[in-house]
């Protein structure tokens, strides 16, 4: 198993089949050994039933359902804990992230690991041409500017759901609601690096966004304060197991 793809979904019944099929075709065509974990975050529109019907024809698909809506960060955590691969890719369930970009991000990850095996890395998608409404683009641009100024994560687009990273590094991140917006900062906090790669961005396939600019702004204030606190208190320890003298002979 080379890659576990985590797709959080909330009321994406009209997008689920097309997106999973597209991911499957891309990764199969790239010759990868993979699994797709769709996390249904308490959907009320039949997303779970739609995904369940897809399982018999797509053996790489696993569906995990939350009993109630818990948020995107919780859905990603559920997926990563259940993942069987040591490398994780995430993308949003609305189809705006292009699955065709996953192999390029994964190759960038492997290239880094080959040259710097002792330093973990997160490959973050950078949506250079957004396919969102004007208000959403303006809100995102403003939020990114504030975040970079306060957290100094050096990442142009942390809001892009398309990312590739090592499973064990993610499991060391502090877990809290909305932490998916700060994955890059948390990777840097843990001593890792973040590389941004240009990716495609598409209009939403169907349905409507589950988030609004105003709601994001309100919760983002407290989140930002908390992450700033965490960034100033990193815990990085280098440890070496001591063997007995006899074991060296």
Buried (B, 14 or more C-beta within 10 A) or exposed (E): EBBBBBBBBBBBBBBBBEBBBBBBEBBEEBEBEBBBBBBBBBBEBEBBEBBBEBBEEBEBBBBBBBEEBBBBBBBBBBBBEBBEBEBBBBBBBBBBBBBBBBBBBBBBBEEBBEEEEEEBBBBBBBBEEBEBEEEBEEBBEEBBEBBBEBBEBEBBBBBBBBBBBBBEBBEBBEEBEBBBBBBBBBBBBBBBBBBBBBBBBEEBBEBEEBEEBEEBEEEBEEBBEBBEEBBEEEEEEEEEEEEEEEEEE
